[in-house]
Amino acid sequence: MLKETGRIIEITEVNGEKSVIVECISKSACKSCSSNDNCGVGIVAKGASDKSHKISMPYKEGMEVNNQIELLVDNKDIVQSSLVVYIIPLILFVATCITTNLLTDNEPLIIISSLFALLLGSVIAKLLSTILYPANSLNKMISTK
C-alpha cells in the first residue's frame, strides 16, 4: 500500500459534483540518507527544492480546506497501471523492431518504424488508462484516512 500525505488546498463544485484539489509535497529520499554528504546525488538533492504535486479527487464528507489527509493507493492498482504505461509501448517497440528487421536491412527505417511504434504504444496506453481508470474511479483507488 502506497501512502502519501497531502493537504486540501481547494474545494470546487462543477455541475453539482464537488471535488477537492490536494497538494502533495514529494521530498527526495537522498536528503535523509546517512551518506548524502559524500554522494553526488545527495549533494544535488540538497540544492533541489521539494516538488509540489496537485491532484483532483472526488469530495468526501468532512473534507475541509487546509486539512491534512492521507492518500492510500493499493499495490494492485500501482502494478496494473505500471503494466499499461510501460509494457504496451515496450512490446510494440520490440515487436516492430524485430518485424522490420526481418523484412529489411535498412537501419534508418528500422529505427523510425520502431520509434513510431513506441509513440503509437504510448497513445494506446493513454487511451487504455483513461478507459480502465476514469476520473470517477479515484474514489475506489484512493482512500483518505
C-alpha positions as CSV (number, residue, x, y, z in Angstrom):
1,M,0.0,0.0,0.0
2,L,1.4,3.4,-1.1
3,K,0.8,6.2,1.4
4,E,1.1,9.9,0.7
5,T,0.1,12.7,3.0
6,G,-1.5,15.7,1.3
7,R,-3.2,19.0,2.2
8,I,-6.5,20.1,0.8
9,I,-6.0,23.4,-0.9
10,E,-9.3,24.0,-2.6
11,I,-12.8,22.6,-2.8
12,T,-14.6,23.1,-6.1
13,E,-18.1,22.3,-7.5
14,V,-18.7,21.6,-11.2
15,N,-22.1,20.6,-12.5
16,G,-23.3,19.8,-9.0
17,E,-20.3,17.5,-8.2
18,K,-17.8,18.5,-5.6
19,S,-14.1,17.8,-5.9
20,V,-11.1,18.7,-3.9
21,I,-7.6,19.7,-5.0
22,V,-5.0,18.0,-2.9
23,E,-1.4,19.2,-2.8
24,C,1.3,16.7,-2.0
25,I,5.0,17.6,-1.5
26,S,7.5,15.0,-2.7
27,K,10.8,15.0,-0.9
28,S,14.0,13.4,-2.1
29,A,15.0,10.3,-0.2
30,C,18.6,11.4,-0.6
31,K,18.1,14.2,2.0
32,S,17.6,11.6,4.7
33,C,20.4,9.1,3.8
34,S,23.4,9.0,6.1
35,S,25.8,9.1,3.2
36,N,24.2,12.2,1.5
37,D,27.2,14.4,2.2
38,N,29.6,12.0,0.4
39,C,27.3,11.2,-2.5
40,G,26.9,13.3,-5.7
41,V,23.2,12.6,-5.9
42,G,22.7,13.7,-2.3
43,I,24.6,16.9,-2.9
44,V,22.4,17.7,-5.9
45,A,19.3,16.7,-3.9
46,K,20.2,19.3,-1.2
47,G,20.2,22.0,-3.8
48,A,16.9,21.0,-5.4
49,S,13.7,22.1,-3.9
50,D,10.9,19.8,-2.9
51,K,8.3,19.4,-5.7
52,S,4.6,20.1,-5.2
53,H,2.1,17.9,-7.0
54,K,-1.6,18.7,-7.2
55,I,-4.3,16.0,-7.7
56,S,-8.0,16.5,-8.1
57,M,-10.2,13.9,-6.5
58,P,-13.8,13.4,-5.5
59,Y,-15.1,15.2,-2.4
60,K,-15.8,13.0,0.6
61,E,-17.9,14.2,3.6
62,G,-15.9,16.1,6.2
63,M,-13.2,17.4,3.9
64,E,-12.2,21.0,4.6
65,V,-9.6,23.3,3.1
66,N,-6.2,23.1,4.9
67,N,-7.0,19.7,6.4
68,Q,-4.2,17.1,6.1
69,I,-5.3,13.8,4.5
70,E,-3.6,10.5,3.8
71,L,-3.9,9.1,0.3
72,L,-3.7,5.3,0.1
73,V,-3.2,3.5,-3.2
74,D,-3.5,-0.2,-3.4
75,N,-0.4,-2.1,-4.7
76,K,-2.6,-3.9,-7.2
77,D,-3.6,-0.6,-8.8
78,I,0.0,0.5,-9.0
79,V,1.1,-2.7,-10.7
80,Q,-1.8,-2.6,-13.2
81,S,-1.3,1.0,-14.2
82,S,2.5,0.5,-14.5
83,L,1.9,-2.5,-16.8
84,V,-0.3,-0.4,-19.0
85,V,2.0,2.5,-19.1
86,Y,5.3,0.7,-19.6
87,I,4.6,-2.8,-21.1
88,I,2.3,-1.9,-24.0
89,P,4.7,0.7,-25.6
90,L,7.7,-1.6,-25.0
91,I,6.0,-4.7,-26.5
92,L,5.0,-2.6,-29.6
93,F,8.5,-1.2,-29.9
94,V,10.3,-4.5,-29.7
95,A,7.8,-6.3,-32.0
96,T,8.1,-3.6,-34.6
97,C,11.9,-3.6,-34.3
98,I,12.1,-7.4,-34.8
99,T,9.5,-7.4,-37.6
100,T,11.1,-4.6,-39.6
101,N,14.5,-6.1,-39.1
102,L,13.2,-9.4,-40.6
103,L,11.7,-7.5,-43.6
104,T,14.5,-5.2,-44.4
105,D,18.2,-4.4,-43.6
106,N,17.5,-0.6,-43.9
107,E,18.6,0.5,-40.4
108,P,17.1,4.0,-40.5
109,L,13.8,2.5,-41.5
110,I,14.0,0.1,-38.6
111,I,14.7,2.9,-36.1
112,I,12.0,5.2,-37.5
113,S,9.3,2.5,-37.5
114,S,10.3,1.3,-34.0
115,L,10.1,4.9,-32.7
116,F,6.7,5.3,-34.4
117,A,5.5,2.1,-32.7
118,L,6.7,3.4,-29.4
119,L,4.7,6.6,-29.9
120,L,1.7,4.6,-31.0
121,G,2.1,2.3,-27.9
122,S,2.1,5.4,-25.7
123,V,-1.1,6.7,-27.3
124,I,-2.7,3.3,-26.9
125,A,-1.6,3.2,-23.2
126,K,-3.0,6.7,-22.6
127,L,-6.4,5.7,-24.2
128,L,-6.4,2.4,-22.3
129,S,-5.6,4.1,-19.0
130,T,-8.5,6.5,-19.4
131,I,-10.8,3.6,-20.0
132,L,-9.5,1.5,-17.1
133,Y,-9.1,4.3,-14.7
134,P,-11.7,7.1,-15.4
135,A,-11.6,10.1,-13.1
136,N,-14.5,9.0,-11.0
137,S,-12.7,5.7,-10.2
138,L,-10.3,7.6,-7.9
139,N,-12.9,7.2,-5.2
140,K,-12.2,3.4,-5.3
141,M,-8.5,3.6,-5.9
142,I,-7.5,6.3,-3.4
143,S,-9.0,6.4,0.0
144,T,-8.5,9.0,2.7
145,K,-7.8,8.1,6.3
